[in-house]
Amino acid sequence: MKNLVIGEHIVKSFGEGDEKHNVLDGVSVDINEGEFIAIMGPSGSGKSTLMFALSGMDSIDSGRITFDGSDISSVGEAELSDLRRSKMGFVFQQSTMLKNLNILDNIILPSIRDNRKNVAKISEKARVLMKRVGIAELEMRDITQVSGGQLQRAGICRALLNSPKIIFGDEPTGALNSKSAQEIMDIFSEINAGGTAIMLVTHDAKVAARTERIMFMLDGKIVSELKLPKFDGTDIDSRVEKVTEKMWEIGI
Ligand SMILES: Nc1ncnc2c1ncn2[C@@H]1O[C@H](COP(=O)(O)OP(=O)(O)OP(=O)(O)O)[C@@H](O)[C@H]1O
């Protein structure tokens, strides 16, 4: 299995003087191509900071991050944004969409910013994705006229538009009820089955149980890992039990 992301001895601190502390305290982590990973841990343990570091959204103090063969800890911002645009997709807990644009325009906006000639082609691809996640009929709606789950589906379409190698999701189901959350997880499972790697930050054992590797963070360190077989739609209860047992063991 080929490594897609390699993080080596990542240190990231916030604050100055006596207030300074390592939010990432020498973290090493690999993500394979096509892998489905969750990061769990208490609030403030460094989960989002790790995701921002691995995706090059945030700088690190020391260590090295290699993404698809490029050392992103040392490349310039232009190259980094190119890499993010072409190889990574992002989904967040809260929508980052614009109120005065309809769903379709919101989905295609980041892609057409640098590629105005291809609006028709990009819109067509967006429509295929919207159909795939069940929001085909919503393209003309304003983002205030759809549910949280539908908005999150739109966010997934936007993240998928450039056929990324990985999707980073920071609590992508955190604002949803459990039914919508499971529907979003069905979509992530399907995307992952197509070969796209996914890394989710989550507090929800039911979400983590759908992935194949769960990393547990405490105080800026990965303290444990749980491996599960790829989810095939069965046995969810025993998977959730394994995750919660591990959480108990670690004290999360
Ligand atoms: N920009 C920042 N400036 C200062 N401190 C920060 C900044 N970003 C994060 N932190 C601090 O770093 C620590 C880790 O934050 P992070 O968001 O990575 O935690 P988390 O595990 O994702 O938490 P949560 O589950 O609550 O989202 C926290 O103590 C947080 O206050």
The ligand as an ORCA input file, in Angstrom:
! r2SCAN-3c Opt
* xyz 0 1
  N      -4.875     29.583     16.321
  C      -4.713     29.188     17.581
  N      -4.145     29.997     18.484
  C      -3.931     29.601     19.769
  N      -4.277     28.384     20.227
  C      -4.852     27.535     19.365
  C      -5.108     27.887     18.012
  N      -5.683     26.822     17.385
  C      -5.803     25.864     18.320
  N      -5.306     26.284     19.497
  C      -5.233     25.502     20.749
  O      -4.641     24.256     20.438
  C      -5.247     23.205     21.181
  C      -5.732     22.123     20.212
  O      -6.761     22.649     19.391
  P      -7.498     21.745     18.307
  O      -8.537     22.597     17.682
  O      -6.503     21.100     17.451
  O      -8.162     20.655     19.252
  P      -9.226     19.549     18.908
  O      -8.706     18.286     19.487
  O      -9.532     19.568     17.465
  O     -10.446     20.069     19.776
  P     -12.032     20.033     19.501
  O     -12.432     18.608     19.633
  O     -12.574     20.871     20.622
  O     -12.283     20.625     18.158
  C      -6.346     23.860     22.002
  O      -5.855     24.077     23.301
  C      -6.604     25.153     21.282
  O      -7.077     26.130     22.178
*
